[in-house]
Amino acid sequence: MTKLLNVAGDFPLLDRTVRGGKPLVYLDTGATSQKPAAVLEAERTFNLRHNAAVHRGAHQIAEEATEAYEAARDAVAQFVGADFGEIVWTKNATEGLNLVAYGFLNATLGRGGGDAARFRLAAGDEIVVTELEHHANLVPWQELAAKTGAVLRWIPVTAEGRLDLEKLDVITERTRVVAFTHASNVTGAITDVAPIVTRAREVGAYTVLDACQSAAHLPVNFGELGVDFAAFSGHKMLAPTGVGVLYGRRELLEALPPFLTGGSMVEIVTMESTTFMPPPQRFEAGTQMVAQTVGMHAAVDYLNGLGMANLAAHEDQLAKLLLEGIAELPGVQVLGPTETTDRLAVVAFDVPGVHPHDVGQVLDDQGIAVRVGHHCAQPVHRAFGVHASARASAGVYSGPEDIEAFIKGLHQVVKFFD
């Protein structure tokens, strides 16, 4: 068995108690992760010693802030196998995905000049998504289709909760965009990226990857994956809220029209027209979230120190314990694969006859924090024949004792509603 990590002590919030003094068992990492002391201290130190607007001032503190801001970009680029200029700061992954979708829309409207023509959509063009998508990687494409006359199509899921890669013929010669998740926040299934990228390239379509769940839990290299764009959020990978990342291949970012416009992303402004800076600054209008990027840098350093392969192996063991424990409860349905192969420690489940909110309440009374609802992914729940689910999701700081407490609590849920 792989040696498990033991780092919960690095995360101050996990020391607290809840619900009348019960120890906190935090199994909601799929929604947002807790932060290690190193990240909290990095953000605090920046605010205490270096806070200033970046790329604007000529004074020392502004220079220090700009250096920290761009050092964070470089660290993140190396973390995901990208070049420095291929990393755009956003406030979260949702903004990053919308940035790409609105870039296509602006190109379709004739904005962006000649190079932007490669992104123009026409009525009858196709956008392909999947049934596994978080709403953040579905709704923007629905909106883009509605505004341009493009047709939205999708790759279905199998009964196991994986993408049906036998149905890639949905990607046709009319397909312009293929947007898909790297790892589902409901089924935990890790997508085999290669066949989708290969098929998209065959027809000249662009690929957009939602890497929110994968970047935090697996070794990820966007260059090796071959995707055109990818987005992920800091708050799911031990970093502060309010910071996210859009990756785009350099040549594509250079051609993509901007989404947000204003200060800090312009070259020349007259009363008649404006020219924009090259990427990534072209996509970073306004005052930026500098302290959060510094926290993101610290999170990347922390994860690199552990080793993403070690983290993946650690969480694979926790996924095994979760699945084996839930299997002890007759009738409880796991929404996703029941084996750990190509799967995260994100386990959504349905207790027959019990509303997920009631499941969550009983667990919460025992100090166990899980997510309940549709997890911003209604279509995949519909594919499983349920409206919502409860979800336990482990992280780097989770241990076997957390899983044991959760399974014990789930037995109490079943007993309470029997």
N, C-alpha and C positions, 0 to 999 in steps of 0.2 A: 504494500500500500504506500502511496505517495505520502511523504512527510507533510503534515499540515502546518500552515503558517499559524503563528500565535502573536497577533499584533493588536488585539483589541485594546490593550493598554495605551496605544498611541492615539486613541480617539476619545477625547474628554467627555463627550456627551454620553457615551455608553456607560459611564460610571453612575448615572443618575437612576433614581427609582421612580416608579409611576404607580398610579392607582393604589394609594394607601401603603406605599413602601415596598412594592414588588419590584424585583430587579427587572430592568428593561431588557427585553429580547427583541432586537430590531431586525425584522425580516421584511423590510420595505425598500431595499436598496434599488430595486428596479424603478421606483418612483424618484427617489433622490438618495444619494449616498451621504454618509456622515464624513466629517472632515478630520484628518489627523492634526495633531498639534502643530506640525511643521507648516501646514497650509494656513492655519489660523494665525500663526506668528508671522508668516511672510506677508500676509495681507495687512496685519496690524503694523508691522515695521514700516511698510511702504507708506501708510497713512501718517505715521508718526514722523518719518524722516525725509520722504521723497515726494510727497504729493504735489503734483503740478500737472498742467495740461501738456500733452505730448505734441511734438512736431510744431510747436508754436513759439515758445519762448527762447531767448538767447541766454538766459541766466542759468546758473549751475543746477538748481533744483529741476528746472525743465529738462535740462540735458540728462540728469539722472533718471527722471521719469521716462523719458523717451528711450533711453538705453534699456531700462527694465522692461518696458513694453515690447521692444523689438527682440530682446533676449528671450522673452516668453514665446514669441512667435517662432523663433529658431528652435527652441526646445520642443515645441509641439510638432513642428515640421519633421524633426528627426524621429520623434515618437511614432509618427504614422507613415514614415517612408515617403515624405514629400520634400520638395524644395522650398526654401524660405519664402519665395514670392508666390507660392501656391496656397498659402494659408491666409484666410480672411477672418478677422474677428467679427463675431456677431453676438447678439445678446443671448441667443440660444439656438438649438438646432432648427426649431420651427422657423425662425427668421432666416436662417441659412437656406432652407429648402424653398421658402417663399422668394428669397433673393433670386434663385435660379429660375423659378417659375415666372416671376415678373420680368426677369431678363429676357425670356422668350417672348413674353407679351409685348414688351417695349420694342424688341426687334421686329415683331410682327406689325407693330404700328409705324415702323419706319424709322425708329430712333436708333442711333448708334453708328450710323455710317455703313460703308460697304462691307466690312468684315462681319458685322452683325447679321447680315443676310443669311448666314448659315443657320441661324436660330429661328428664322421666320416660319410660322405655321400657316397652313391654308386649310380651308374647309375640306374635310375628308381625310386629312392627316390623322395619324393615330398616336395616342399616348397610352402606354401600357403600364399598369400598376399591378398590385397583387392583393389577394384577400387577406394577407397577413399584416397589412400596413397599419401602423399608428396613424391616426387621423392627420398628423402633421405631414405625412408623406402620401396623403390621399386627397384631402380637401383642396390643397393648392392646385393639384393637377385637374381635379374636377372643375375648379374655377377657370383654369386656363383653357380647358376644352370648351366650356360654355362661352367664353369670351372670343374664341378664335374660330369656332366651328369644327374644331378637331373632335375626333371620336375617342372616348375613353374605353379601353378594354383592360382585361385583367387575367392574371395567371391564378388559377384556383388552388386551394389547399387540398391535400390528401386527408383521408380519415385520421391519419396519425398526427396531422397538424404541421406538415411540411409543405413547401411549395411543390406542386406537381410539375416536375421538370420534363415530363412526357408531353406537356401541353405548351411547349415553347413556340409552337406554330402560331400562337396568338400574336407573336412578333412577326409582322409582315413587311413587305416592301414599302408600305405606307407609314410604318412606325417611325416616329421622330424622337421619342423619349421613352426610356424604360426606367421606371423608378421602383426600387425594391429595398426591403430591409435586409440587413446583414444578419440580424438575430431578432427573433420575435419577442416582444415584451409580454406576450401572452403564452405562447406555446414553448418558448425557450429554444425553439429549433434554430440552428445555425444554417444559413443558406450556403449552398454550393455556388459561389459567385461565378466561377469560370464558364459554365455552359451558357449562362445568361449574357455575360459580357461577349462571349464568342458569337452568339446568335445576333445580338444587337449590332456588333461590328459588321456582320455579314450584310445587314440591311442598311447600314449607315446611320443607326440611331445612337443617341447619346444616353449614357447610363448615369443614374443618380442614386447613390447609396445612402440609406439611413443607417448610420453606424453608432447610434446612441447606446445601444446595449453592448455591442461588440467592443468598441474602443476602451471600455472600462474593464473588460473581463478577459480579453484575448489578445495575443500579439496580432497587430493589424499593420499592414503595409499597403497603402493605397496604390503605390506605384506597381507593386507586384500583382495586386488584384486587377489592375487595368481599368478601373472605373474612371469616368470623366469628372464626376462631381461626387462629393460625400459630405455629410454633415453630422456633427455630434455636439453634445452639451457638456460643459464643465461639471455641472452639479450632479451628474450621474457617475463621475469618475474622480470623486474625492475633492473636487475644486469648488469654489464658491458658486452661488447662483448668479445669474446675470452675465455669464460669459459662455459663448459657444464658438464653434469653428465651422467654417465652410472651406472645404478643399476643392480646388478646381485645377485641372491641368492648365499650365501657364498660357498656352496658346488660346485656350477657350476663355479664360478670364480676360485676356487682352481684347477679345472680340465682344464679350458679353456687355450689353448696356447696363448701366447702374440701376439699382432699385430705389435707394434713398439718395437724395441730392441735398446739397447745402454746403456748409463750411468744411474745410480740411480735405476735400476730395476734388478740388478744382485746380486748374492751371491758370487760365485767363478768363475773367468775367467782365463782360461789357453789358450795357443795358439791352443789347440785342441778343447776345448768345454767350455760351460758356463752353470751354473745353475742359475735359476731365483728366485727372492724373492717371498714370498707369496703375494696374493692380499691384498690390492689394489695396492701396490707399483709395483707389476709385470707389471701393465698396464700403468705406469706413467714414461715412459722413458724420459730422458733429463731434462733440466731446466723447471720448471713448472711456470704457470701463477699465481704467488702468490697474487699479488695485486688484480687480478680479483676474486680470491676465497674469499678474504677479502670483496670485494664488494658484492659478492654473499651472504656472511654471513649477511651483513647489509640489503640486500634485503629481505632475509628470516625473519630477525627480524622485518622489517617494515611490511611485510605481516602478520606475526603472531600477531603484534600489532593491526592490523585492524580486523583480524579474517577472515579466508578464507570463512567461511559460510556467513559472512556479505558481503564480496566481491562478492561471487556468487549471492547473492540476489540482490545486487546493479546492477550487470551487466545483470541480468535477466530482470530488469525493463527497462534497456536501449535497450535490444534486442526487447522487446515489442514495444517500441517507434520506433525503426528502422523499424520493420516489418509493423507496422500500417502506418507509414509515406510512405513507399514505395508502400503499397497497394493503396494509393490515386492516384497513377499514372497508368492509364490504359495501359496495354501491357507490363509494365516492369516486367521481369521474375526474381523471386528469385531462386537462385540455392541452394535449400535446404528446410528444413521444414519452413512452414509459421506460426507455433505456437512455443511458447517458451519452451514447455516441452522438457527436455533433449537436450537443445540447447544453444550454446554460443552466445554472442553478436558479431558474425562474420557473416556478411551478404554480400555474393557475388550476383551480379545481372547483368542482360543484358538489355540494352535499345535497343529495336528493331530498326535496321537501323543505329545505331550509334556505331562506333568503341569504345571499352573501353578506348583507349588512348585519344580520343576526350572527352569522359565523364570526365576523370581525368583532362584534361587540363582546361575545363570550370570550374570545381570545384576548381582547384588550383588557377585560376585567382581570385577566391573569398576567398582565404585563407584556403581552405578546403583540407586537405591531406588525400587521399585514395590510395589504391593500385590498379594498373591495370595490366592485363596480365593473364597468366595461373596459377600464384601463385605456381609454381613448382609442379603442379598437373594436368598434361594434361589429363590423362585417365578419371578423373571424369568430366572434362569439356566436353570431347567427349561423355560421357554418357548422358549429358544434351543437346547434339546437338549444342554446341557452341565451338569456339576455345579459347575464353578468356572471361574475365569478369572484371567489376569493383568491388571493395570490400571495405566496410566500417567496421572497427573493433574497438570496444570500449575497454577501459581499466578502471582501478580503478580510474583514474583521469578524466575520461569523465563524462559529466553531461547532463541533458536534454537540456540545451542550445546548446550543441554541436550537438546533434541529430536534434534539430530544425533548426539550421543553415544548416546542411547537407541536410535535406529534402527541405528546401527553395532553396538551390543550385541545387538540383536535378530537381526541377520544372523548374529552369532556363535552365538546360541542355535540357530538353524535349522541352521547348518553343523555344530555340535557333535553334534546329535542326528540328523543325516541318515544 
